[in-house]
Amino acid sequence: MLEENIEEIYDDAEEEFHQDVVNASDNLAEQAERLESEGKITEQERREFAGITAPKGPPKGRIRHMDIIMKEWKSNLEKETDDDRRQITQRAVNIAEQPIDDVRLEMGQVLGRKRENTDTGQHPNKI
């Protein structure tokens, strides 16, 4: 009973994280499109901002990719003088943390499943 509740809470938290990432992605993509149409960012920058919330690959690779991009953006923030470019870059850095949390949550679920005892099909805490 307790384990079922924990699993349900975990699933709800995972879904909430996922929905937050989707909402943030939509808002960031809209802002990036507007700035591209105004000539303030390039098409490549728009793509990077829009794609930050949907990294591809295995969980550890996604986190590594996000960390690299965030370091680059943080470096750019220090040099940027245009307020709109600074704002979208800061939002992207803030938003990029959400998919990292989502991936970590996913990794926790993956690790939890790997801990199952393959001989009995039981979680080690149930044995």
C-alpha positions as CSV (number, residue, x, y, z in Angstrom):
1,M,0.0,0.0,0.0
2,L,2.7,2.5,1.0
3,E,4.8,1.6,-2.0
4,E,1.8,2.1,-4.3
5,N,1.3,5.6,-2.8
6,I,5.0,6.4,-3.3
7,E,4.9,5.3,-6.9
8,E,1.8,7.4,-7.5
9,I,3.4,10.5,-5.9
10,Y,6.5,9.9,-8.0
11,D,4.5,9.5,-11.2
12,D,2.5,12.7,-10.4
13,A,5.7,14.6,-9.8
14,E,7.2,13.3,-13.0
15,E,4.1,14.4,-14.9
16,E,4.2,17.9,-13.3
17,F,7.8,18.4,-14.2
18,H,7.1,17.3,-17.7
19,Q,4.2,19.7,-18.0
20,D,6.3,22.6,-16.6
21,V,8.9,21.9,-19.3
22,V,6.3,21.8,-22.1
23,N,4.9,25.2,-20.9
24,A,8.3,26.8,-20.6
25,S,9.3,25.5,-24.0
26,D,6.2,27.0,-25.7
27,N,6.8,30.4,-24.1
28,L,10.5,30.4,-24.8
29,A,10.0,29.3,-28.4
30,E,7.4,32.1,-28.9
31,Q,9.8,34.7,-27.5
32,A,12.6,33.4,-29.7
33,E,10.5,33.6,-32.8
34,R,9.6,37.2,-32.0
35,L,13.2,38.2,-31.5
36,E,14.3,36.4,-34.7
37,S,11.6,38.3,-36.7
38,E,12.9,41.5,-35.2
39,G,16.4,40.6,-36.2
40,K,17.7,40.4,-32.7
41,I,18.7,36.8,-32.8
42,T,19.7,34.4,-35.6
43,E,17.8,31.4,-36.8
44,Q,20.4,29.2,-35.2
45,E,20.0,30.9,-31.9
46,R,16.2,30.6,-32.1
47,R,16.6,26.8,-32.7
48,E,18.9,26.5,-29.8
49,F,16.5,28.3,-27.5
50,A,13.5,26.3,-28.7
51,G,15.4,23.0,-28.5
52,I,16.8,23.4,-25.0
53,T,13.7,21.9,-23.4
54,A,13.7,18.8,-25.5
55,P,17.3,17.4,-25.5
56,K,17.8,14.0,-27.2
57,G,19.8,11.0,-26.2
58,P,20.3,9.0,-23.0
59,P,19.7,10.7,-19.7
60,K,23.4,11.3,-18.7
61,G,24.1,12.6,-22.2
62,R,21.2,15.0,-22.0
63,I,22.4,16.4,-18.7
64,R,26.0,16.8,-20.1
65,H,24.6,18.5,-23.2
66,M,22.5,20.9,-21.1
67,D,25.4,21.8,-18.8
68,I,27.6,22.7,-21.8
69,I,24.9,24.9,-23.3
70,M,24.2,26.6,-20.0
71,K,27.9,27.4,-19.5
72,E,28.0,29.0,-22.9
73,W,24.8,31.0,-22.3
74,K,26.0,32.1,-18.9
75,S,29.3,33.3,-20.5
76,N,27.3,35.2,-23.2
77,L,25.2,36.8,-20.5
78,E,28.3,38.5,-19.1
79,K,29.1,40.0,-22.5
80,E,25.6,40.8,-23.8
81,T,24.6,44.4,-24.0
82,D,21.2,44.1,-25.7
83,D,18.4,43.9,-23.1
84,D,16.2,41.5,-25.2
85,R,19.1,39.1,-25.9
86,R,20.0,39.2,-22.2
87,Q,16.5,38.5,-21.2
88,I,15.9,35.5,-23.5
89,T,19.3,34.1,-22.6
90,Q,18.6,34.4,-18.9
91,R,15.2,32.7,-19.4
92,A,16.8,29.9,-21.4
93,V,19.3,29.3,-18.6
94,N,16.5,29.2,-16.0
95,I,14.3,27.0,-18.2
96,A,17.2,24.6,-19.0
97,E,17.2,23.6,-15.3
98,Q,13.7,22.1,-15.7
99,P,14.6,19.5,-18.3
100,I,17.7,18.6,-16.2
101,D,15.4,18.0,-13.2
102,D,13.1,16.0,-15.5
103,V,16.0,13.9,-16.6
104,R,17.2,13.3,-13.1
105,L,13.7,12.3,-12.1
106,E,13.7,9.9,-15.1
107,M,17.1,8.5,-14.1
108,G,15.8,7.9,-10.5
109,Q,12.9,5.9,-11.9
110,V,15.3,4.0,-14.2
111,L,17.6,3.3,-11.3
112,G,14.7,2.2,-9.2
113,R,13.7,-0.4,-11.8
114,K,17.2,-1.6,-12.2
115,R,17.4,-2.4,-8.4
116,E,14.7,-5.1,-8.8
117,N,16.0,-8.5,-8.0
118,T,16.0,-10.4,-11.3
119,D,15.6,-13.8,-9.7
120,T,12.4,-13.0,-7.8
121,G,11.1,-9.9,-9.7
122,Q,10.9,-8.2,-6.3
123,H,12.3,-4.9,-5.3
124,P,15.2,-5.5,-2.8
125,N,13.3,-3.8,0.0
126,K,10.5,-6.4,-0.4
127,I,12.8,-9.4,-0.1
